[in-house]
Amino acid sequence: MPRFSLGLLLLAFVLAGSAYGQRPSAAEEVDNLRLQLLDVQGKEETLKLRLQELEEALKPENIERSLAGVGSTRPEELREVRRRQLTIERDGVLAQLKVLETSRTRLESSLADAQVRAYHESARPAPDTSQALAVQSKTGARWLIIGAIGLFALALIAGLVIYQRAVKLR
């Protein structure tokens, strides 16, 4: 059985090799970064709204109102506990906002760089089609040879496994 897993490992390397080296174009990267930026901006807006809610809830009259239905012999302690809870949550939201602001700044910078690269890619003259076909046929032939070698190795491994099982049955 270990030889069979070796064959699977070899197949995984062959398949992984076909995906290796395929970098997205600058235009695709621009689209991806824009989506990420929109996501970060949406999260920022949500957190800003939550921050406003917390700031409002931290007002003494609102803390008092939130505890109006709770009976206690020590209402001051209840108000202080509630104020601490809201303060802790507010501080957490502020920390998240700071992280998102850093992410947004980084994404905006990356987006600007990707837009410049996309512009330069679009401004390049189109490659000669005969050269592109030659490069494509060389690359295609290389992967065809690698695939054939991989299939041969798999067939060899399968043959060895079958042979071993046949020897064990005798």
C-alpha positions as CSV (number, residue, x, y, z in Angstrom):
1,M,0.0,0.0,0.0
2,P,2.8,2.5,0.6
3,R,3.6,2.4,-3.1
4,F,0.1,3.3,-4.0
5,S,0.2,6.4,-1.8
6,L,3.5,7.3,-3.5
7,G,1.7,7.2,-6.8
8,L,-1.0,9.6,-5.5
9,L,1.7,11.9,-4.3
10,L,3.3,11.9,-7.7
11,L,0.0,12.6,-9.3
12,A,-0.5,15.5,-6.9
13,F,2.8,17.0,-7.9
14,V,2.0,16.7,-11.6
15,L,-1.4,18.4,-11.1
16,A,0.1,21.0,-8.8
17,G,2.7,21.8,-11.4
18,S,0.1,22.8,-13.9
19,A,-1.3,25.4,-11.6
20,Y,2.1,26.7,-10.6
21,G,3.1,29.9,-12.2
22,Q,-0.3,31.1,-13.1
23,R,-0.4,34.6,-11.7
24,P,-3.5,36.7,-12.1
25,S,-3.3,39.6,-14.5
26,A,-3.1,43.1,-13.0
27,A,-6.7,43.8,-14.1
28,E,-7.9,40.7,-12.2
29,E,-5.8,41.8,-9.2
30,V,-7.4,45.3,-9.4
31,D,-10.9,43.7,-9.3
32,N,-9.9,41.5,-6.4
33,L,-8.5,44.4,-4.4
34,R,-11.6,46.5,-5.1
35,L,-13.8,43.8,-3.7
36,Q,-11.6,43.5,-0.6
37,L,-11.7,47.2,-0.2
38,L,-15.5,47.3,-0.4
39,D,-15.6,44.5,2.2
40,V,-13.3,46.4,4.6
41,Q,-15.3,49.6,4.1
42,G,-18.6,47.8,4.8
43,K,-17.1,46.4,8.0
44,E,-15.9,49.8,9.0
45,E,-19.3,51.3,8.5
46,T,-20.9,48.6,10.6
47,L,-18.4,49.1,13.4
48,K,-18.9,52.9,13.3
49,L,-22.6,52.4,13.7
50,R,-22.0,50.1,16.7
51,L,-19.6,52.7,18.2
52,Q,-22.3,55.3,18.0
53,E,-24.7,53.0,19.7
54,L,-22.2,52.3,22.5
55,E,-21.4,56.0,22.9
56,E,-25.2,56.6,23.3
57,A,-25.6,53.7,25.7
58,L,-22.7,55.0,27.8
59,K,-24.6,58.2,28.7
60,P,-25.5,58.1,32.4
61,E,-29.2,58.6,31.7
62,N,-29.2,55.7,29.3
63,I,-27.4,53.4,31.7
64,E,-30.0,54.4,34.3
65,R,-32.8,53.7,31.9
66,S,-31.4,50.2,30.9
67,L,-31.4,49.2,34.6
68,A,-34.8,50.7,35.5
69,G,-36.5,47.3,35.7
70,V,-33.8,45.6,37.7
71,G,-34.2,45.7,41.5
72,S,-31.1,45.9,43.6
73,T,-30.0,47.0,47.1
74,R,-26.9,48.5,45.4
75,P,-27.9,50.2,42.1
76,E,-24.7,52.2,42.0
77,E,-22.7,48.9,41.6
78,L,-25.0,47.7,38.8
79,R,-24.6,51.0,37.0
80,E,-20.8,50.8,37.3
81,V,-20.8,47.2,36.1
82,R,-22.9,48.2,33.1
83,R,-20.7,51.2,32.4
84,R,-17.6,48.9,32.5
85,Q,-19.2,46.4,30.1
86,L,-20.1,49.1,27.6
87,T,-16.6,50.7,27.9
88,I,-14.9,47.3,27.3
89,E,-17.1,46.7,24.3
90,R,-16.5,50.2,23.0
91,D,-12.7,49.8,23.4
92,G,-12.9,46.5,21.4
93,V,-14.8,48.2,18.6
94,L,-12.2,51.0,18.5
95,A,-9.4,48.5,18.3
96,Q,-11.2,46.7,15.4
97,L,-11.7,50.0,13.7
98,K,-8.0,50.8,14.0
99,V,-7.1,47.4,12.4
100,L,-9.6,47.9,9.6
101,E,-8.3,51.4,9.0
102,T,-4.8,50.0,8.6
103,S,-6.1,47.3,6.2
104,R,-8.0,49.9,4.2
105,T,-4.9,52.0,3.9
106,R,-2.9,49.0,2.8
107,L,-5.5,47.9,0.3
108,E,-5.8,51.4,-1.2
109,S,-2.1,51.5,-1.7
110,S,-2.1,48.0,-3.2
111,L,-5.0,49.0,-5.4
112,A,-3.2,52.1,-6.7
113,D,-0.1,50.0,-7.5
114,A,-2.2,47.3,-9.3
115,Q,-4.0,50.0,-11.3
116,V,-0.7,51.3,-12.5
117,R,0.4,47.8,-13.5
118,A,-2.9,47.2,-15.2
119,Y,-2.5,50.4,-17.2
120,H,1.1,49.4,-18.2
121,E,-0.1,45.9,-19.2
122,S,-2.9,47.4,-21.3
123,A,-0.4,49.9,-22.9
124,R,2.0,47.2,-24.1
125,P,1.8,46.2,-27.7
126,A,0.1,42.9,-28.3
127,P,2.6,40.1,-28.9
128,D,3.0,38.8,-32.3
129,T,0.6,35.9,-32.7
130,S,3.2,33.6,-34.3
131,Q,5.4,34.1,-31.3
132,A,2.5,33.5,-28.9
133,L,1.6,30.3,-30.7
134,A,5.2,29.1,-30.6
135,V,5.5,29.8,-26.8
136,Q,2.1,28.2,-26.3
137,S,3.0,25.1,-28.3
138,K,6.3,24.7,-26.4
139,T,4.5,25.0,-23.1
140,G,1.8,22.7,-24.2
141,A,4.3,20.1,-25.3
142,R,6.2,20.3,-22.0
143,W,3.1,19.7,-20.0
144,L,2.1,16.8,-22.4
145,I,5.5,15.2,-21.7
146,I,5.2,15.7,-18.0
147,G,1.7,14.3,-18.1
148,A,2.8,11.3,-20.1
149,I,5.7,10.6,-17.6
150,G,3.2,10.9,-14.7
151,L,0.8,8.4,-16.4
152,F,3.7,6.1,-17.1
153,A,4.8,6.2,-13.5
154,L,1.2,5.6,-12.3
155,A,0.9,2.6,-14.6
156,L,4.2,1.2,-13.4
157,I,3.2,1.6,-9.8
158,A,-0.2,0.0,-10.5
159,G,1.6,-2.9,-12.3
160,L,3.9,-3.4,-9.3
161,V,1.0,-3.4,-6.9
162,I,-0.8,-6.0,-9.0
163,Y,2.3,-8.1,-9.3
164,Q,2.9,-8.0,-5.5
165,R,-0.7,-9.1,-4.9
166,A,-0.3,-11.9,-7.4
167,V,2.9,-13.1,-5.7
168,K,1.2,-13.1,-2.3
169,L,-1.7,-15.2,-3.6
170,R,0.6,-18.0,-4.8
